[in-house]
Amino acid sequence: MAVALNNLEHTLRQLKLDNLADHLDQWLQDAAKQEWSYAEFLEKLLSQELSEKYDKRTEMNIRLAKFPYLKTISAFDFKYQSTLDPKQFKEFSTCRWVSNGDNLVLLGPPGVGKTHLAIGLGIEAIKNGYKTLFITAQSLIAFLAKAHSENKLEQRIKNLCQPKLLIIDEIGYIPFDRLGANLFFQLISRRYEKGALILTSNQAYLNWGEVFGDQVIATALLDRILHHSVTVNIKGESFRLKEKLKAGLLTKSQPGEQP
């Protein structure tokens, strides 16, 4: 019996089923105690291994997504941000739109939760098996400009087209120069109808001509972005203002933070 157990454990490790090998004794005890059939024992064993592999893969892909911090949709305070519909974001969390290669654009002033929602949906996409990457607009343009100067633009754009979901945060906080606008357009064009996007911006679409320094490029970008997309306008107050009110640093009679 001991030899058979040792051989079984060795075989499990050769198959890279280390978690099952580590807990083999406990599994056998549970099987005997609860009188599982051979089929039940095997099904429970393999289900546990699949669950472990899913958790490890999800954890790894969350790290590779390069989120600045981790936030979930369930942790978002929809009661405070009453302009948003929780049911709508519950539907977004199914990630059917990611599968279809559609886009989601979150518009609103600073502090209303755009980045939190983008990260939360990014995590849901990863849980649903979609590779995801998060990057700010400023970092993205710096990355592409460097690639352009090193004659590596084609490869870098190809890399940015690999994640099924690309999250570009904070569009509009810093205006694009002509090169940056052109590089951004190239990326959006390459991902068009192939990969999903989440974009966050503090600027209404009417102002994107100023953001990109060129009304023609802005129009061409919006044509591609909005073709298969949902836009969510967030009009509530800043969460940072909420925290200051809680801490007694402001009163409701004082002016709030400026967008």
PALO-257967 format. One record per residue (C-alpha): residue number from 1; x, y negated, z negated. Coordinates in nm, 4 decimals. Example, Ala and Ser with C-alpha at 12.3 -4.5 7.8 and 13.67 -1.06 7.14 Angstrom:
<sites>
<site><seq>1</seq><east>1.2300</east><north>0.4500</north><up>-0.7800</up></site>
<site><seq>2</seq><east>1.3670</east><north>0.1060</north><up>-0.7140</up></site>
</sites>
This chain:
<sites>
<site><seq>1</seq><east>0.0000</east><north>0.0000</north><up>0.0000</up></site>
<site><seq>2</seq><east>0.2778</east><north>-0.2410</north><up>-0.0950</up></site>
<site><seq>3</seq><east>0.4621</east><north>-0.1647</north><up>0.2282</up></site>
<site><seq>4</seq><east>0.1476</east><north>-0.2269</north><up>0.4317</up></site>
<site><seq>5</seq><east>0.0898</east><north>-0.5599</north><up>0.2545</up></site>
<site><seq>6</seq><east>0.4486</east><north>-0.6658</north><up>0.3157</up></site>
<site><seq>7</seq><east>0.4185</east><north>-0.5720</north><up>0.6809</up></site>
<site><seq>8</seq><east>0.0892</east><north>-0.7615</north><up>0.7105</up></site>
<site><seq>9</seq><east>0.2362</east><north>-1.0716</north><up>0.5507</up></site>
<site><seq>10</seq><east>0.5386</east><north>-1.0511</north><up>0.7821</up></site>
<site><seq>11</seq><east>0.3109</east><north>-1.0172</north><up>1.0850</up></site>
<site><seq>12</seq><east>0.1040</east><north>-1.3195</north><up>0.9781</up></site>
<site><seq>13</seq><east>0.4192</east><north>-1.5297</north><up>0.9488</up></site>
<site><seq>14</seq><east>0.5396</east><north>-1.4160</north><up>1.2908</up></site>
<site><seq>15</seq><east>0.2063</east><north>-1.5368</north><up>1.4277</up></site>
<site><seq>16</seq><east>0.2682</east><north>-1.8687</north><up>1.2456</up></site>
<site><seq>17</seq><east>-0.0305</east><north>-1.8072</north><up>1.0182</up></site>
<site><seq>18</seq><east>0.1669</east><north>-1.9153</north><up>0.7135</up></site>
<site><seq>19</seq><east>-0.1315</east><north>-2.0383</north><up>0.5162</up></site>
<site><seq>20</seq><east>-0.2992</east><north>-1.6975</north><up>0.5424</up></site>
<site><seq>21</seq><east>0.0252</east><north>-1.5235</north><up>0.4468</up></site>
<site><seq>22</seq><east>0.0652</east><north>-1.7491</north><up>0.1417</up></site>
<site><seq>23</seq><east>-0.2833</east><north>-1.6646</north><up>0.0132</up></site>
<site><seq>24</seq><east>-0.3134</east><north>-1.3069</north><up>0.1350</up></site>
<site><seq>25</seq><east>-0.3370</east><north>-1.1542</north><up>-0.2121</up></site>
<site><seq>26</seq><east>-0.6200</east><north>-1.3878</north><up>-0.3094</up></site>
<site><seq>27</seq><east>-0.8071</east><north>-1.3145</north><up>0.0134</up></site>
<site><seq>28</seq><east>-0.7823</east><north>-0.9409</north><up>-0.0462</up></site>
<site><seq>29</seq><east>-0.9030</east><north>-0.9770</north><up>-0.4039</up></site>
<site><seq>30</seq><east>-1.2009</east><north>-1.1856</north><up>-0.2919</up></site>
<site><seq>31</seq><east>-1.2849</east><north>-0.9332</north><up>-0.0198</up></site>
<site><seq>32</seq><east>-1.2833</east><north>-0.6450</north><up>-0.2672</up></site>
<site><seq>33</seq><east>-1.4793</east><north>-0.8356</north><up>-0.5317</up></site>
<site><seq>34</seq><east>-1.7510</east><north>-0.9536</north><up>-0.2917</up></site>
<site><seq>35</seq><east>-1.7483</east><north>-0.6353</north><up>-0.0844</up></site>
<site><seq>36</seq><east>-1.7008</east><north>-0.8063</north><up>0.2493</up></site>
<site><seq>37</seq><east>-1.7178</east><north>-0.5932</north><up>0.5602</up></site>
<site><seq>38</seq><east>-1.4117</east><north>-0.5821</north><up>0.7859</up></site>
<site><seq>39</seq><east>-1.5848</east><north>-0.8221</north><up>1.0251</up></site>
<site><seq>40</seq><east>-1.6760</east><north>-1.0648</north><up>0.7447</up></site>
<site><seq>41</seq><east>-1.3221</east><north>-1.0558</north><up>0.6079</up></site>
<site><seq>42</seq><east>-1.1688</east><north>-1.1283</north><up>0.9484</up></site>
<site><seq>43</seq><east>-1.4205</east><north>-1.4020</north><up>1.0269</up></site>
<site><seq>44</seq><east>-1.3568</east><north>-1.5827</north><up>0.6960</up></site>
<site><seq>45</seq><east>-0.9819</east><north>-1.5463</north><up>0.7357</up></site>
<site><seq>46</seq><east>-0.9736</east><north>-1.6914</north><up>1.0850</up></site>
<site><seq>47</seq><east>-1.2235</east><north>-1.9675</north><up>1.0013</up></site>
<site><seq>48</seq><east>-0.9981</east><north>-2.0796</north><up>0.7178</up></site>
<site><seq>49</seq><east>-0.6964</east><north>-2.0833</north><up>0.9488</up></site>
<site><seq>50</seq><east>-0.8837</east><north>-2.2870</north><up>1.2098</up></site>
<site><seq>51</seq><east>-0.9884</east><north>-2.5347</north><up>0.9419</up></site>
<site><seq>52</seq><east>-0.6298</east><north>-2.5722</north><up>0.8219</up></site>
<site><seq>53</seq><east>-0.5011</east><north>-2.6264</north><up>1.1748</up></site>
<site><seq>54</seq><east>-0.7745</east><north>-2.8824</north><up>1.2459</up></site>
<site><seq>55</seq><east>-0.6871</east><north>-3.0769</north><up>0.9301</up></site>
<site><seq>56</seq><east>-0.3148</east><north>-3.0761</north><up>1.0134</up></site>
<site><seq>57</seq><east>-0.3753</east><north>-3.1796</north><up>1.3736</up></site>
<site><seq>58</seq><east>-0.6100</east><north>-3.4586</north><up>1.2644</up></site>
<site><seq>59</seq><east>-0.3626</east><north>-3.5850</north><up>1.0064</up></site>
<site><seq>60</seq><east>-0.0809</east><north>-3.5850</north><up>1.2636</up></site>
<site><seq>61</seq><east>-0.2882</east><north>-3.7652</north><up>1.5278</up></site>
<site><seq>62</seq><east>-0.3950</east><north>-4.0297</north><up>1.2758</up></site>
<site><seq>63</seq><east>-0.0258</east><north>-4.0978</north><up>1.2091</up></site>
<site><seq>64</seq><east>0.0495</east><north>-4.1096</north><up>1.5831</up></site>
<site><seq>65</seq><east>-0.2367</east><north>-4.3575</north><up>1.6373</up></site>
<site><seq>66</seq><east>-0.0328</east><north>-4.6218</north><up>1.4476</up></site>
<site><seq>67</seq><east>-0.3224</east><north>-4.7738</north><up>1.2592</up></site>
<site><seq>68</seq><east>-0.2049</east><north>-5.0659</north><up>1.0399</up></site>
<site><seq>69</seq><east>-0.4122</east><north>-4.9161</north><up>0.7565</up></site>
<site><seq>70</seq><east>-0.6872</east><north>-4.6584</north><up>0.7216</up></site>
<site><seq>71</seq><east>-1.0527</east><north>-4.7595</north><up>0.7039</up></site>
<site><seq>72</seq><east>-1.3624</east><north>-4.5494</north><up>0.7616</up></site>
<site><seq>73</seq><east>-1.7041</east><north>-4.6359</north><up>0.8985</up></site>
<site><seq>74</seq><east>-1.8644</east><north>-4.4968</north><up>0.5826</up></site>
<site><seq>75</seq><east>-1.6654</east><north>-4.7488</north><up>0.3749</up></site>
<site><seq>76</seq><east>-1.7896</east><north>-5.0475</north><up>0.5754</up></site>
<site><seq>77</seq><east>-2.0271</east><north>-5.2763</north><up>0.3853</up></site>
<site><seq>78</seq><east>-2.3184</east><north>-5.3039</north><up>0.6259</up></site>
<site><seq>79</seq><east>-2.5332</east><north>-5.4672</north><up>0.3573</up></site>
<site><seq>80</seq><east>-2.2965</east><north>-5.7632</north><up>0.3419</up></site>
<site><seq>81</seq><east>-2.2580</east><north>-5.7752</north><up>0.7202</up></site>
<site><seq>82</seq><east>-2.6298</east><north>-5.7646</north><up>0.7852</up></site>
<site><seq>83</seq><east>-2.6029</east><north>-5.8669</north><up>1.1509</up></site>
<site><seq>84</seq><east>-2.4854</east><north>-5.5129</north><up>1.2263</up></site>
<site><seq>85</seq><east>-2.7028</east><north>-5.2038</north><up>1.2653</up></site>
<site><seq>86</seq><east>-2.5625</east><north>-4.9033</north><up>1.0717</up></site>
<site><seq>87</seq><east>-2.7567</east><north>-4.6670</north><up>1.2990</up></site>
<site><seq>88</seq><east>-2.5783</east><north>-4.8061</north><up>1.6008</up></site>
<site><seq>89</seq><east>-2.2388</east><north>-4.7345</north><up>1.4454</up></site>
<site><seq>90</seq><east>-2.3547</east><north>-4.3906</north><up>1.3401</up></site>
<site><seq>91</seq><east>-2.4214</east><north>-4.3279</north><up>1.7083</up></site>
<site><seq>92</seq><east>-2.0832</east><north>-4.4752</north><up>1.8034</up></site>
<site><seq>93</seq><east>-1.9244</east><north>-4.2314</north><up>1.5561</up></site>
<site><seq>94</seq><east>-2.0403</east><north>-3.9358</north><up>1.7671</up></site>
<site><seq>95</seq><east>-1.7858</east><north>-4.0600</north><up>2.0255</up></site>
<site><seq>96</seq><east>-1.9970</east><north>-3.9641</north><up>2.3257</up></site>
<site><seq>97</seq><east>-1.8976</east><north>-4.2988</north><up>2.4751</up></site>
<site><seq>98</seq><east>-1.5295</east><north>-4.2050</north><up>2.4354</up></site>
<site><seq>99</seq><east>-1.5913</east><north>-3.8831</north><up>2.6255</up></site>
<site><seq>100</seq><east>-1.7522</east><north>-4.0854</north><up>2.9058</up></site>
<site><seq>101</seq><east>-1.4599</east><north>-4.3315</north><up>2.9206</up></site>
<site><seq>102</seq><east>-1.6806</east><north>-4.6257</north><up>2.8211</up></site>
<site><seq>103</seq><east>-1.5725</east><north>-4.9382</north><up>2.6326</up></site>
<site><seq>104</seq><east>-1.6751</east><north>-5.1071</north><up>2.3090</up></site>
<site><seq>105</seq><east>-1.6076</east><north>-5.4775</north><up>2.2549</up></site>
<site><seq>106</seq><east>-1.6355</east><north>-5.6281</north><up>1.9061</up></site>
<site><seq>107</seq><east>-1.6670</east><north>-6.0069</north><up>1.9056</up></site>
<site><seq>108</seq><east>-1.6753</east><north>-6.2372</north><up>1.6049</up></site>
<site><seq>109</seq><east>-1.4809</east><north>-6.4849</north><up>1.3915</up></site>
<site><seq>110</seq><east>-1.1886</east><north>-6.3756</north><up>1.1727</up></site>
<site><seq>111</seq><east>-1.2636</east><north>-6.1698</north><up>0.8640</up></site>
<site><seq>112</seq><east>-1.5994</east><north>-6.0196</north><up>0.9647</up></site>
<site><seq>113</seq><east>-1.4718</east><north>-5.6614</north><up>0.9867</up></site>
<site><seq>114</seq><east>-1.3860</east><north>-5.6115</north><up>1.3533</up></site>
<site><seq>115</seq><east>-1.0547</east><north>-5.4384</north><up>1.2824</up></site>
<site><seq>116</seq><east>-1.2087</east><north>-5.2230</north><up>1.0075</up></site>
<site><seq>117</seq><east>-1.4765</east><north>-5.1015</north><up>1.2474</up></site>
<site><seq>118</seq><east>-1.2250</east><north>-5.0415</north><up>1.5271</up></site>
<site><seq>119</seq><east>-1.0016</east><north>-4.8331</north><up>1.2997</up></site>
<site><seq>120</seq><east>-1.2989</east><north>-4.6426</north><up>1.1584</up></site>
<site><seq>121</seq><east>-1.4200</east><north>-4.5505</north><up>1.5062</up></site>
<site><seq>122</seq><east>-1.0647</east><north>-4.4625</north><up>1.6055</up></site>
<site><seq>123</seq><east>-1.0472</east><north>-4.2151</north><up>1.3186</up></site>
<site><seq>124</seq><east>-1.3811</east><north>-4.0670</north><up>1.4239</up></site>
<site><seq>125</seq><east>-1.2476</east><north>-4.0276</north><up>1.7785</up></site>
<site><seq>126</seq><east>-0.9451</east><north>-3.8382</north><up>1.6454</up></site>
<site><seq>127</seq><east>-1.1695</east><north>-3.6132</north><up>1.4374</up></site>
<site><seq>128</seq><east>-1.3602</east><north>-3.5386</north><up>1.7578</up></site>
<site><seq>129</seq><east>-1.0397</east><north>-3.4332</north><up>1.9288</up></site>
<site><seq>130</seq><east>-0.9524</east><north>-3.7489</north><up>2.1240</up></site>
<site><seq>131</seq><east>-0.6010</east><north>-3.8890</north><up>2.1139</up></site>
<site><seq>132</seq><east>-0.6093</east><north>-4.2508</north><up>2.0061</up></site>
<site><seq>133</seq><east>-0.3657</east><north>-4.5422</north><up>1.9926</up></site>
<site><seq>134</seq><east>-0.4029</east><north>-4.8729</north><up>1.8086</up></site>
<site><seq>135</seq><east>-0.2090</east><north>-5.1865</north><up>1.9049</up></site>
<site><seq>136</seq><east>-0.2577</east><north>-5.5609</north><up>1.8670</up></site>
<site><seq>137</seq><east>-0.2849</east><north>-5.7700</north><up>2.1821</up></site>
<site><seq>138</seq><east>0.0319</east><north>-5.9609</north><up>2.0920</up></site>
<site><seq>139</seq><east>0.2329</east><north>-5.6404</north><up>2.0363</up></site>
<site><seq>140</seq><east>0.0936</east><north>-5.4907</north><up>2.3557</up></site>
<site><seq>141</seq><east>0.2037</east><north>-5.7843</north><up>2.5704</up></site>
<site><seq>142</seq><east>0.5489</east><north>-5.7892</north><up>2.4080</up></site>
<site><seq>143</seq><east>0.5775</east><north>-5.4147</north><up>2.4756</up></site>
<site><seq>144</seq><east>0.4740</east><north>-5.4492</north><up>2.8408</up></site>
<site><seq>145</seq><east>0.6910</east><north>-5.7585</north><up>2.8996</up></site>
<site><seq>146</seq><east>0.9956</east><north>-5.5718</north><up>2.7676</up></site>
<site><seq>147</seq><east>0.9147</east><north>-5.2770</north><up>2.9925</up></site>
<site><seq>148</seq><east>0.8771</east><north>-5.5158</north><up>3.2872</up></site>
<site><seq>149</seq><east>1.2182</east><north>-5.6706</north><up>3.2224</up></site>
<site><seq>150</seq><east>1.3763</east><north>-5.3236</north><up>3.1974</up></site>
<site><seq>151</seq><east>1.2052</east><north>-5.1944</north><up>3.5142</up></site>
<site><seq>152</seq><east>1.0128</east><north>-4.9398</north><up>3.3061</up></site>
<site><seq>153</seq><east>0.6660</east><north>-5.0862</north><up>3.3443</up></site>
<site><seq>154</seq><east>0.5208</east><north>-4.7987</north><up>3.5457</up></site>
<site><seq>155</seq><east>0.6229</east><north>-4.5406</north><up>3.2862</up></site>
<site><seq>156</seq><east>0.5008</east><north>-4.7516</north><up>2.9933</up></site>
<site><seq>157</seq><east>0.1606</east><north>-4.8101</north><up>3.1538</up></site>
<site><seq>158</seq><east>0.1388</east><north>-4.4386</north><up>3.2259</up></site>
<site><seq>159</seq><east>0.2092</east><north>-4.3709</north><up>2.8565</up></site>
<site><seq>160</seq><east>-0.0629</east><north>-4.6157</north><up>2.7521</up></site>
<site><seq>161</seq><east>-0.3098</east><north>-4.4359</north><up>2.9798</up></site>
<site><seq>162</seq><east>-0.2560</east><north>-4.1028</north><up>2.8036</up></site>
<site><seq>163</seq><east>-0.4647</east><north>-4.1660</north><up>2.4875</up></site>
<site><seq>164</seq><east>-0.8326</east><north>-4.1096</north><up>2.5572</up></site>
<site><seq>165</seq><east>-0.9084</east><north>-4.4106</north><up>2.3358</up></site>
<site><seq>166</seq><east>-0.6939</east><north>-4.7250</north><up>2.3321</up></site>
<site><seq>167</seq><east>-0.7744</east><north>-4.9880</north><up>2.0685</up></site>
<site><seq>168</seq><east>-0.6504</east><north>-5.3403</north><up>2.1450</up></site>
<site><seq>169</seq><east>-0.6982</east><north>-5.5699</north><up>1.8473</up></site>
<site><seq>170</seq><east>-0.7011</east><north>-5.9499</north><up>1.8133</up></site>
<site><seq>171</seq><east>-0.7452</east><north>-6.0622</north><up>2.1741</up></site>
<site><seq>172</seq><east>-0.7609</east><north>-6.4407</north><up>2.1818</up></site>
<site><seq>173</seq><east>-0.5718</east><north>-6.5286</north><up>1.8654</up></site>
<site><seq>174</seq><east>-0.2678</east><north>-6.6224</north><up>2.0758</up></site>
<site><seq>175</seq><east>-0.3123</east><north>-6.7307</north><up>2.4420</up></site>
<site><seq>176</seq><east>-0.1514</east><north>-6.5138</north><up>2.7110</up></site>
<site><seq>177</seq><east>0.1072</east><north>-6.6564</north><up>2.9480</up></site>
<site><seq>178</seq><east>0.0765</east><north>-6.5794</north><up>3.3193</up></site>
<site><seq>179</seq><east>0.3001</east><north>-6.2717</north><up>3.3020</up></site>
<site><seq>180</seq><east>0.1192</east><north>-6.1395</north><up>2.9959</up></site>
<site><seq>181</seq><east>-0.2205</east><north>-6.1840</north><up>3.1615</up></site>
<site><seq>182</seq><east>-0.0973</east><north>-6.0035</north><up>3.4724</up></site>
<site><seq>183</seq><east>0.0463</east><north>-5.7136</north><up>3.2711</up></site>
<site><seq>184</seq><east>-0.2739</east><north>-5.6825</north><up>3.0680</up></site>
<site><seq>185</seq><east>-0.4768</east><north>-5.6735</north><up>3.3895</up></site>
<site><seq>186</seq><east>-0.2576</east><north>-5.3958</north><up>3.5303</up></site>
<site><seq>187</seq><east>-0.3155</east><north>-5.1827</north><up>3.2215</up></site>
<site><seq>188</seq><east>-0.6929</east><north>-5.2370</north><up>3.2173</up></site>
<site><seq>189</seq><east>-0.7113</east><north>-5.1601</north><up>3.5892</up></site>
<site><seq>190</seq><east>-0.5214</east><north>-4.8339</north><up>3.5450</up></site>
<site><seq>191</seq><east>-0.7462</east><north>-4.7197</north><up>3.2603</up></site>
<site><seq>192</seq><east>-1.0664</east><north>-4.8284</north><up>3.4359</up></site>
<site><seq>193</seq><east>-1.3236</east><north>-4.5448</north><up>3.4321</up></site>
<site><seq>194</seq><east>-1.0556</east><north>-4.3039</north><up>3.3043</up></site>
<site><seq>195</seq><east>-1.0043</east><north>-4.3885</north><up>2.9368</up></site>
<site><seq>196</seq><east>-1.2132</east><north>-4.5603</north><up>2.6720</up></site>
<site><seq>197</seq><east>-1.1286</east><north>-4.8925</north><up>2.5086</up></site>
<site><seq>198</seq><east>-1.2139</east><north>-5.0717</north><up>2.1867</up></site>
<site><seq>199</seq><east>-1.1341</east><north>-5.4415</north><up>2.2148</up></site>
<site><seq>200</seq><east>-1.1706</east><north>-5.6944</north><up>1.9335</up></site>
<site><seq>201</seq><east>-1.1690</east><north>-6.0683</north><up>1.9889</up></site>
<site><seq>202</seq><east>-1.2537</east><north>-6.3899</north><up>1.8103</up></site>
<site><seq>203</seq><east>-1.3362</east><north>-6.5535</north><up>2.1435</up></site>
<site><seq>204</seq><east>-1.6630</east><north>-6.5451</north><up>2.3362</up></site>
<site><seq>205</seq><east>-1.6376</east><north>-6.4222</north><up>2.6953</up></site>
<site><seq>206</seq><east>-1.6856</east><north>-6.7796</north><up>2.8215</up></site>
<site><seq>207</seq><east>-1.3487</east><north>-6.8654</north><up>2.6646</up></site>
<site><seq>208</seq><east>-1.1497</east><north>-6.5755</north><up>2.8128</up></site>
<site><seq>209</seq><east>-1.0360</east><north>-6.7921</north><up>3.1027</up></site>
<site><seq>210</seq><east>-0.8496</east><north>-7.0059</north><up>2.8482</up></site>
<site><seq>211</seq><east>-0.7239</east><north>-6.6993</north><up>2.6600</up></site>
<site><seq>212</seq><east>-0.5682</east><north>-6.5521</north><up>2.9749</up></site>
<site><seq>213</seq><east>-0.4712</east><north>-6.8860</north><up>3.1270</up></site>
<site><seq>214</seq><east>-0.6458</east><north>-6.7983</north><up>3.4516</up></site>
<site><seq>215</seq><east>-1.0199</east><north>-6.7838</north><up>3.5163</up></site>
<site><seq>216</seq><east>-0.9752</east><north>-6.5509</north><up>3.8145</up></site>
<site><seq>217</seq><east>-0.7827</east><north>-6.2914</north><up>3.6098</up></site>
<site><seq>218</seq><east>-1.0276</east><north>-6.3258</north><up>3.3208</up></site>
<site><seq>219</seq><east>-1.3228</east><north>-6.2663</north><up>3.5551</up></site>
<site><seq>220</seq><east>-1.1546</east><north>-5.9631</north><up>3.7113</up></site>
<site><seq>221</seq><east>-1.0761</east><north>-5.8235</north><up>3.3644</up></site>
<site><seq>222</seq><east>-1.4300</east><north>-5.8714</north><up>3.2383</up></site>
<site><seq>223</seq><east>-1.5672</east><north>-5.7128</north><up>3.5558</up></site>
<site><seq>224</seq><east>-1.3790</east><north>-5.3913</north><up>3.4715</up></site>
<site><seq>225</seq><east>-1.4191</east><north>-5.4027</north><up>3.0940</up></site>
<site><seq>226</seq><east>-1.7920</east><north>-5.4724</north><up>3.0940</up></site>
<site><seq>227</seq><east>-1.8891</east><north>-5.2325</north><up>3.3738</up></site>
<site><seq>228</seq><east>-1.9349</east><north>-4.9435</north><up>3.1284</up></site>
<site><seq>229</seq><east>-1.9447</east><north>-5.1057</north><up>2.7883</up></site>
<site><seq>230</seq><east>-2.1332</east><north>-5.2179</north><up>2.4818</up></site>
<site><seq>231</seq><east>-2.0663</east><north>-5.5572</north><up>2.3246</up></site>
<site><seq>232</seq><east>-2.1332</east><north>-5.6117</north><up>1.9551</up></site>
<site><seq>233</seq><east>-2.1453</east><north>-5.9712</north><up>1.8331</up></site>
<site><seq>234</seq><east>-2.0753</east><north>-6.0034</north><up>1.4606</up></site>
<site><seq>235</seq><east>-2.2117</east><north>-6.3268</north><up>1.3174</up></site>
<site><seq>236</seq><east>-2.1835</east><north>-6.2672</north><up>0.9437</up></site>
<site><seq>237</seq><east>-1.9524</east><north>-6.4251</north><up>0.6886</up></site>
<site><seq>238</seq><east>-1.5911</east><north>-6.3331</north><up>0.6283</up></site>
<site><seq>239</seq><east>-1.5213</east><north>-6.0428</north><up>0.3923</up></site>
<site><seq>240</seq><east>-1.2263</east><north>-6.2441</north><up>0.2636</up></site>
<site><seq>241</seq><east>-1.4713</east><north>-6.5149</north><up>0.1587</up></site>
<site><seq>242</seq><east>-1.6738</east><north>-6.2462</north><up>-0.0186</up></site>
<site><seq>243</seq><east>-1.3675</east><north>-6.1370</north><up>-0.2180</up></site>
<site><seq>244</seq><east>-1.2863</east><north>-6.4966</north><up>-0.3136</up></site>
<site><seq>245</seq><east>-1.6432</east><north>-6.5486</north><up>-0.4317</up></site>
<site><seq>246</seq><east>-1.6185</east><north>-6.2315</north><up>-0.6409</up></site>
<site><seq>247</seq><east>-1.2939</east><north>-6.3502</north><up>-0.7938</up></site>
<site><seq>248</seq><east>-1.4451</east><north>-6.6881</north><up>-0.8766</up></site>
<site><seq>249</seq><east>-1.1993</east><north>-6.8710</north><up>-0.6507</up></site>
<site><seq>250</seq><east>-1.4867</east><north>-7.0216</north><up>-0.4520</up></site>
<site><seq>251</seq><east>-1.8487</east><north>-7.1014</north><up>-0.5118</up></site>
<site><seq>252</seq><east>-2.1218</east><north>-7.0798</north><up>-0.2509</up></site>
<site><seq>253</seq><east>-2.1447</east><north>-7.4578</north><up>-0.2510</up></site>
<site><seq>254</seq><east>-1.7873</east><north>-7.4814</north><up>-0.1242</up></site>
<site><seq>255</seq><east>-1.7145</east><north>-7.4666</north><up>0.2467</up></site>
<site><seq>256</seq><east>-1.6188</east><north>-7.1233</north><up>0.3700</up></site>
<site><seq>257</seq><east>-1.3169</east><north>-7.0202</north><up>0.5661</up></site>
<site><seq>258</seq><east>-1.2893</east><north>-7.1711</north><up>0.9103</up></site>
<site><seq>259</seq><east>-1.3024</east><north>-6.9254</north><up>1.2003</up></site>
</sites>
